[in-house]
Structures are given as structure tokens and as C-alpha cells.
Amino acid sequence: MMYGAGQVHEPRSLGRRMGDSVIAAVCTGLMAVLCIGMLWAMSHVGQ
């Protein structure tokens, strides 16, 4: 039932889905950069 109702607003739901995926990708990238930066800083300070 929800899928049938969602087909009417397909472009909007598709855009929102793409936006969520972009936000998730950006958050994942930031987390990866922070983790790599922390590991590099720890190894650099350790030496």
C-alpha cells in the first residue's frame, strides 16, 4: 500500500533518497578522514 502511494511522488522520493545517500557518503568520508588523521597523528607523535 505504501509503495503504491509512493509511486505518485516518485521524483521527490528519488531526490530525497539520493540526498540521503549523498549525506551518508559525506558523513562516512568525514569519519574516515578523521580516523586516518588521528592514526597518522598518533603514529607521528609516537615517533
A tleap script that builds the chain and sets N, CA, C and O, in Angstrom:
source leaprc.protein.ff14SB
mol = sequence {
  NMET MET TYR GLY ALA GLY GLN VAL HIE GLU
  PRO ARG SER LEU GLY ARG ARG MET GLY ASP
  SER VAL ILE ALA ALA VAL CYS THR GLY LEU
  MET ALA VAL LEU CYS ILE GLY MET LEU TRP
  ALA MET SER HIE VAL GLY CGLN
}
set mol.1.N position { 0.849 -1.203 0.000 }
set mol.1.CA position { 0.000 0.000 0.000 }
set mol.1.C position { 0.884 1.252 0.000 }
set mol.1.O position { 0.633 2.190 -0.756 }
set mol.2.N position { 1.899 1.263 0.834 }
set mol.2.CA position { 2.769 2.440 0.898 }
set mol.2.C position { 3.514 2.615 -0.424 }
set mol.2.O position { 3.716 3.741 -0.878 }
set mol.3.N position { 3.923 1.503 -1.042 }
set mol.3.CA position { 4.664 1.596 -2.298 }
set mol.3.C position { 3.776 2.179 -3.390 }
set mol.3.O position { 4.231 2.984 -4.203 }
set mol.4.N position { 2.486 1.766 -3.408 }
set mol.4.CA position { 1.562 2.288 -4.410 }
set mol.4.C position { 1.361 3.787 -4.231 }
set mol.4.O position { 1.288 4.528 -5.211 }
set mol.5.N position { 1.270 4.238 -2.970 }
set mol.5.CA position { 1.092 5.667 -2.718 }
set mol.5.C position { 2.385 6.418 -3.024 }
set mol.5.O position { 2.350 7.586 -3.411 }
set mol.6.N position { 3.523 5.751 -2.850 }
set mol.6.CA position { 4.803 6.412 -3.089 }
set mol.6.C position { 5.090 6.608 -4.569 }
set mol.6.O position { 5.877 7.481 -4.933 }
set mol.7.N position { 4.465 5.810 -5.426 }
set mol.7.CA position { 4.730 5.936 -6.860 }
set mol.7.C position { 4.275 7.298 -7.383 }
set mol.7.O position { 4.831 7.798 -8.361 }
set mol.8.N position { 3.276 7.902 -6.747 }
set mol.8.CA position { 2.783 9.198 -7.222 }
set mol.8.C position { 3.873 10.252 -7.073 }
set mol.8.O position { 4.044 11.097 -7.952 }
set mol.9.N position { 4.616 10.209 -5.959 }
set mol.9.CA position { 5.678 11.198 -5.721 }
set mol.9.C position { 7.042 10.553 -5.960 }
set mol.9.O position { 7.959 10.696 -5.150 }
set mol.10.N position { 7.161 9.846 -7.077 }
set mol.10.CA position { 8.409 9.115 -7.334 }
set mol.10.C position { 9.608 10.056 -7.467 }
set mol.10.O position { 10.637 9.792 -6.844 }
set mol.11.N position { 9.531 11.147 -8.250 }
set mol.11.CA position { 10.703 12.031 -8.395 }
set mol.11.C position { 11.140 12.607 -7.050 }
set mol.11.O position { 12.333 12.670 -6.752 }
set mol.12.N position { 10.164 13.029 -6.237 }
set mol.12.CA position { 10.526 13.649 -4.955 }
set mol.12.C position { 11.187 12.622 -4.038 }
set mol.12.O position { 12.198 12.913 -3.400 }
set mol.13.N position { 10.608 11.412 -3.974 }
set mol.13.CA position { 11.186 10.375 -3.115 }
set mol.13.C position { 12.565 9.977 -3.641 }
set mol.13.O position { 13.472 9.695 -2.859 }
set mol.14.N position { 12.722 9.955 -4.970 }
set mol.14.CA position { 14.014 9.590 -5.544 }
set mol.14.C position { 15.054 10.649 -5.183 }
set mol.14.O position { 16.176 10.316 -4.800 }
set mol.15.N position { 14.680 11.930 -5.305 }
set mol.15.CA position { 15.608 13.001 -4.948 }
set mol.15.C position { 15.966 12.942 -3.477 }
set mol.15.O position { 17.123 13.136 -3.105 }
set mol.16.N position { 14.976 12.674 -2.637 }
set mol.16.CA position { 15.251 12.594 -1.199 }
set mol.16.C position { 16.167 11.410 -0.909 }
set mol.16.O position { 17.062 11.500 -0.068 }
set mol.17.N position { 15.938 10.294 -1.614 }
set mol.17.CA position { 16.779 9.109 -1.408 }
set mol.17.C position { 18.216 9.410 -1.833 }
set mol.17.O position { 19.162 9.017 -1.150 }
set mol.18.N position { 18.377 10.103 -2.956 }
set mol.18.CA position { 19.719 10.455 -3.417 }
set mol.18.C position { 20.374 11.405 -2.422 }
set mol.18.O position { 21.565 11.280 -2.136 }
set mol.19.N position { 19.600 12.361 -1.890 }
set mol.19.CA position { 20.146 13.299 -0.911 }
set mol.19.C position { 20.614 12.566 0.332 }
set mol.19.O position { 21.677 12.871 0.872 }
set mol.20.N position { 19.824 11.597 0.791 }
set mol.20.CA position { 20.214 10.833 1.977 }
set mol.20.C position { 21.494 10.050 1.701 }
set mol.20.O position { 22.372 9.967 2.560 }
set mol.21.N position { 21.603 9.476 0.506 }
set mol.21.CA position { 22.800 8.700 0.181 }
set mol.21.C position { 24.015 9.620 0.117 }
set mol.21.O position { 25.106 9.247 0.547 }
set mol.22.N position { 23.821 10.831 -0.425 }
set mol.22.CA position { 24.939 11.788 -0.501 }
set mol.22.C position { 25.368 12.190 0.904 }
set mol.22.O position { 26.561 12.243 1.202 }
set mol.23.N position { 24.392 12.473 1.770 }
set mol.23.CA position { 24.715 12.865 3.148 }
set mol.23.C position { 25.441 11.723 3.855 }
set mol.23.O position { 26.414 11.950 4.574 }
set mol.24.N position { 24.962 10.494 3.648 }
set mol.24.CA position { 25.602 9.342 4.287 }
set mol.24.C position { 27.034 9.181 3.774 }
set mol.24.O position { 27.943 8.880 4.548 }
set mol.25.N position { 27.231 9.380 2.470 }
set mol.25.CA position { 28.574 9.242 1.900 }
set mol.25.C position { 29.497 10.316 2.466 }
set mol.25.O position { 30.650 10.037 2.795 }
set mol.26.N position { 28.990 11.550 2.581 }
set mol.26.CA position { 29.813 12.643 3.123 }
set mol.26.C position { 30.178 12.347 4.575 }
set mol.26.O position { 31.324 12.537 4.982 }
set mol.27.N position { 29.202 11.883 5.353 }
set mol.27.CA position { 29.476 11.567 6.766 }
set mol.27.C position { 30.508 10.448 6.861 }
set mol.27.O position { 31.421 10.509 7.684 }
set mol.28.N position { 30.361 9.424 6.014 }
set mol.28.CA position { 31.315 8.311 6.040 }
set mol.28.C position { 32.712 8.800 5.663 }
set mol.28.O position { 33.704 8.399 6.271 }
set mol.29.N position { 32.777 9.669 4.655 }
set mol.29.CA position { 34.076 10.211 4.239 }
set mol.29.C position { 34.719 11.020 5.356 }
set mol.29.O position { 35.918 10.898 5.605 }
set mol.30.N position { 33.919 11.850 6.031 }
set mol.30.CA position { 34.461 12.659 7.127 }
set mol.30.C position { 34.960 11.759 8.254 }
set mol.30.O position { 36.017 12.010 8.833 }
set mol.31.N position { 34.196 10.710 8.565 }
set mol.31.CA position { 34.615 9.787 9.624 }
set mol.31.C position { 35.927 9.111 9.238 }
set mol.31.O position { 36.820 8.965 10.073 }
set mol.32.N position { 36.046 8.698 7.971 }
set mol.32.CA position { 37.270 8.037 7.514 }
set mol.32.C position { 38.451 9.004 7.601 }
set mol.32.O position { 39.536 8.621 8.039 }
set mol.33.N position { 38.244 10.255 7.184 }
set mol.33.CA position { 39.327 11.252 7.234 }
set mol.33.C position { 39.745 11.494 8.681 }
set mol.33.O position { 40.935 11.589 8.979 }
set mol.34.N position { 38.764 11.593 9.579 }
set mol.34.CA position { 39.087 11.824 10.994 }
set mol.34.C position { 39.874 10.642 11.556 }
set mol.34.O position { 40.861 10.832 12.267 }
set mol.35.N position { 39.435 9.416 11.235 }
set mol.35.CA position { 40.136 8.225 11.743 }
set mol.35.C position { 41.559 8.178 11.207 }
set mol.35.O position { 42.496 7.920 11.963 }
set mol.36.N position { 41.735 8.427 9.906 }
set mol.36.CA position { 43.074 8.386 9.311 }
set mol.36.C position { 43.939 9.488 9.921 }
set mol.36.O position { 45.112 9.266 10.222 }
set mol.37.N position { 43.357 10.675 10.102 }
set mol.37.CA position { 44.114 11.781 10.696 }
set mol.37.C position { 44.547 11.459 12.119 }
set mol.37.O position { 45.679 11.753 12.502 }
set mol.38.N position { 43.662 10.862 12.901 }
set mol.38.CA position { 44.010 10.506 14.282 }
set mol.38.C position { 45.111 9.451 14.295 }
set mol.38.O position { 46.059 9.552 15.074 }
set mol.39.N position { 44.989 8.429 13.427 }
set mol.39.CA position { 46.011 7.378 13.378 }
set mol.39.C position { 47.352 7.964 12.944 }
set mol.39.O position { 48.390 7.616 13.506 }
set mol.40.N position { 47.335 8.857 11.942 }
set mol.40.CA position { 48.584 9.467 11.473 }
set mol.40.C position { 49.195 10.323 12.574 }
set mol.40.O position { 50.407 10.293 12.784 }
set mol.41.N position { 48.356 11.090 13.284 }
set mol.41.CA position { 48.860 11.942 14.367 }
set mol.41.C position { 49.453 11.082 15.483 }
set mol.41.O position { 50.515 11.407 16.013 }
set mol.42.N position { 48.782 9.998 15.842 }
set mol.42.CA position { 49.286 9.124 16.911 }
set mol.42.C position { 50.623 8.508 16.506 }
set mol.42.O position { 51.553 8.466 17.312 }
set mol.43.N position { 50.727 8.033 15.272 }
set mol.43.CA position { 51.975 7.415 14.822 }
set mol.43.C position { 53.072 8.478 14.709 }
set mol.43.O position { 54.232 8.206 15.016 }
set mol.44.N position { 52.707 9.685 14.270 }
set mol.44.CA position { 53.695 10.756 14.126 }
set mol.44.C position { 54.201 11.192 15.504 }
set mol.44.O position { 55.401 11.390 15.696 }
set mol.45.N position { 53.280 11.340 16.460 }
set mol.45.CA position { 53.676 11.758 17.808 }
set mol.45.C position { 54.470 10.647 18.488 }
set mol.45.O position { 55.391 10.916 19.259 }
set mol.46.N position { 54.106 9.391 18.198 }
set mol.46.CA position { 54.815 8.261 18.805 }
set mol.46.C position { 56.277 8.249 18.395 }
set mol.46.O position { 57.145 7.943 19.212 }
set mol.47.N position { 56.563 8.580 17.131 }
set mol.47.CA position { 57.938 8.604 16.671 }
set mol.47.C position { 58.650 9.831 17.241 }
set mol.47.O position { 59.833 10.040 16.970 }
savepdb mol mol.pdb
quit
